[in-house]
Amino acid sequence: MAEFDFDATQRVGTGYVSTTFITEYDPTVISRKWIFGDGSMYEGGTLEQINHTYYIPGAYDVTLIVCTRVGVYGEEQHSVTKSKFIIVEAYTPIPEFIIAQSFDVASGEYWRLYFDQDFYLVFEDNANIFRTKYSVVSPGKWVYIDFDRRSGKMKIGYFSYYIKEFEVVRYENLNPMTFTETGTQILLNSTMKIDEFRIWSVSKDTVSDYTNSRGRAGYLDTLEK
């Protein structure tokens, strides 16, 4: 009986793990079934590599089930499980520099836009934390930030003409802030050259999308362009 094994390009990560599972080529393989341990699986293919992303903190068992051909008509099934093979550690953001924030005591809702301890751009509200997948560089050159909570897209403009879209990962906010005052603040300092930022509300109404969401030269509560 053949022996089967597998490995992964990344096994441990903070906030999420995006990895590729790898197993060796075998000409007798009819099918492979991957059970990722997070409630999802992939089956039916014969690929030696398969990509998967884990977003929820935890330790995941991974199972590979291989069906092989034996003789002319025979088949055999082989299974290997690796316990706690993928580890996703909880992501706890630490704001290093807050660009803007808004608090509403009456509704208990808030949002903040900031750089975290690893210089990733983060948008946080009561329910979610949206973080760019990669560290963001050269903030002093920015003139524009656009974040849409509905699509989870983060766009950053450089030198007022080049706009780049950053991939964003969403986490559940397990420790939302508590606060005692209502207000909106823009906290840019002399090293930041952002002329404009927009944070789109959850509402789908076009007008209310802009309410309390558009920042230009220190004014957040305006519909003006």
C-alpha positions in Angstrom: 0.0 0.0 0.0 1.3 3.4 -1.0 2.0 6.0 1.7 0.8 9.6 1.2 1.9 12.8 3.0 1.4 16.5 2.5 2.9 19.8 3.7 1.9 23.5 3.6 3.7 26.7 2.5 2.5 28.5 5.6 1.2 26.9 8.8 1.1 29.8 11.3 -0.2 33.3 10.9 -1.8 36.3 12.7 -5.3 37.2 11.7 -5.4 34.8 8.8 -3.3 32.1 7.0 -3.3 31.9 3.2 -1.5 28.7 2.3 -0.8 26.2 -0.4 -1.1 22.5 0.5 1.4 20.3 -1.4 1.6 16.6 -1.9 3.7 14.4 -4.2 2.8 13.4 -7.7 1.6 9.8 -8.1 0.4 8.4 -11.4 -2.0 6.0 -9.7 -4.0 8.7 -8.0 -7.6 8.9 -9.2 -8.8 11.7 -6.9 -7.8 13.7 -3.9 -10.1 15.1 -1.2 -8.9 17.8 1.2 -10.7 18.5 4.4 -9.4 21.8 5.8 -10.9 21.6 9.3 -12.7 24.9 9.1 -15.9 23.4 7.7 -14.8 23.5 4.0 -13.3 21.0 1.7 -12.1 20.4 -1.8 -12.7 17.1 -3.6 -12.7 15.4 -7.0 -9.5 16.8 -8.4 -6.1 15.2 -8.8 -4.0 18.4 -8.3 -0.9 18.1 -6.2 -1.3 21.6 -4.9 -4.4 23.4 -3.6 -4.8 26.9 -2.1 -6.8 27.7 1.0 -7.2 30.7 3.4 -8.2 30.5 7.0 -9.7 33.7 8.5 -10.9 32.7 12.0 -8.5 32.2 14.9 -8.0 28.6 15.9 -6.0 25.4 15.5 -7.1 23.3 12.5 -6.8 19.6 11.7 -6.2 18.9 8.0 -7.0 15.6 6.3 -6.1 14.4 2.9 -8.0 11.4 1.4 -6.5 9.8 -1.7 -8.1 7.3 -4.0 -5.7 5.3 -6.1 -6.0 2.7 -8.9 -5.0 -0.8 -8.1 -4.5 -3.2 -11.0 -7.0 -2.8 -13.9 -10.2 -2.2 -12.1 -9.4 -2.0 -8.4 -9.2 1.1 -6.2 -7.8 1.8 -2.7 -8.4 4.7 -0.4 -5.7 6.3 1.8 -6.2 8.9 4.5 -3.8 11.0 6.5 -4.7 13.6 9.1 -2.4 16.1 10.7 -3.7 17.5 14.0 -3.5 21.3 14.7 -1.6 21.6 11.4 -2.7 25.2 10.7 -2.6 27.8 13.5 -4.4 31.1 13.1 -3.6 33.5 16.0 -6.0 36.3 16.9 -5.2 39.7 15.4 -5.4 42.5 18.0 -4.7 45.9 16.4 -2.8 48.5 18.2 -3.4 52.0 16.7 0.0 53.7 16.2 -1.4 56.7 14.4 -5.1 57.6 14.0 -6.1 59.4 10.9 -9.7 60.0 11.8 -12.3 58.7 14.2 -16.0 59.2 15.0 -18.0 58.3 18.1 -21.8 58.4 18.7 -22.8 57.8 22.3 -26.6 57.6 21.5 -26.2 54.7 19.0 -23.1 53.2 20.6 -21.5 53.2 17.2 -18.0 54.3 16.2 -15.4 54.0 13.5 -11.6 54.6 13.3 -9.1 54.8 10.4 -5.5 54.3 11.5 -2.2 52.6 11.1 -1.6 49.6 13.3 1.6 48.5 15.0 2.8 46.9 11.8 2.0 49.9 9.6 -1.0 48.3 8.0 -3.9 50.6 7.2 -6.9 49.6 9.3 -10.6 50.6 9.4 -12.4 49.5 12.6 -16.0 49.8 13.6 -18.2 48.1 16.2 -18.5 44.8 14.3 -15.5 44.5 12.0 -11.9 45.2 11.5 -10.7 45.7 7.9 -7.0 45.6 7.4 -4.9 45.8 4.3 -3.2 42.5 3.5 0.2 44.2 3.2 2.1 46.9 4.9 1.4 50.3 3.3 4.5 52.4 2.4 5.2 56.1 1.8 2.2 57.6 3.6 3.7 61.1 3.3 3.1 60.9 -0.4 -0.7 60.1 -0.1 -3.3 62.6 -1.0 -6.4 60.4 -1.1 -7.9 57.5 0.9 -11.2 55.8 -0.1 -12.7 52.9 1.9 -16.0 51.3 1.1 -17.3 49.1 3.9 -19.8 47.4 1.7 -17.2 46.1 -0.8 -14.3 46.0 1.7 -12.1 47.9 -0.8 -9.4 50.3 0.2 -8.0 52.7 -2.3 -5.1 55.0 -1.8 -4.0 57.8 -4.1 -0.4 58.9 -4.6 0.6 62.4 -5.8 -3.1 63.2 -6.5 -3.2 61.1 -9.7 -2.2 57.5 -9.1 -4.8 55.5 -7.2 -4.0 52.0 -6.0 -6.4 49.4 -4.7 -5.3 47.4 -1.7 -6.7 44.0 -0.8 -8.3 44.0 2.6 -9.0 41.2 5.1 -12.0 41.4 7.3 -12.0 40.2 10.9 -14.7 40.1 13.5 -14.1 42.8 16.1 -14.0 40.8 19.3 -13.2 43.8 21.5 -15.0 46.9 20.4 -14.2 50.2 22.0 -16.1 51.8 24.8 -16.4 55.6 24.8 -18.2 58.4 26.7 -18.3 61.3 24.3 -19.8 62.0 20.9 -17.7 63.6 18.2 -15.6 63.3 15.0 -11.9 64.0 14.9 -9.4 64.3 12.1 -6.0 63.8 13.6 -3.5 64.4 10.7 -0.1 65.7 11.7 2.6 67.6 9.8 4.1 64.4 8.3 0.8 63.4 6.7 -0.1 65.1 3.4 -3.6 63.6 2.9 -5.8 66.2 1.3 -8.9 64.1 1.2 -10.4 60.9 2.6 -13.7 59.2 2.3 -15.2 56.5 4.5 -18.5 55.3 3.0 -21.3 54.4 5.4 -23.2 51.1 5.4 -26.3 52.8 4.1 -27.0 52.2 0.4 -28.7 55.6 0.0 -26.5 57.8 -2.2 -26.9 60.9 -0.1 -26.5 59.3 3.3 -23.4 57.5 2.0 -21.7 60.8 2.2 -23.1 62.0 5.5 -20.4 62.0 8.1 -18.1 60.3 5.7 -16.2 62.7 3.5 -13.1 64.5 4.8 -11.4 67.3 3.0 -9.0 69.9 4.6 -10.3 69.1 8.1 -14.1 69.0 7.3 -15.7 65.6 7.7 -19.4 66.5 7.8 -19.9 67.9 4.3 -21.4 66.9 1.0 -19.2 69.3 -0.9 -16.6 68.0 -3.4 
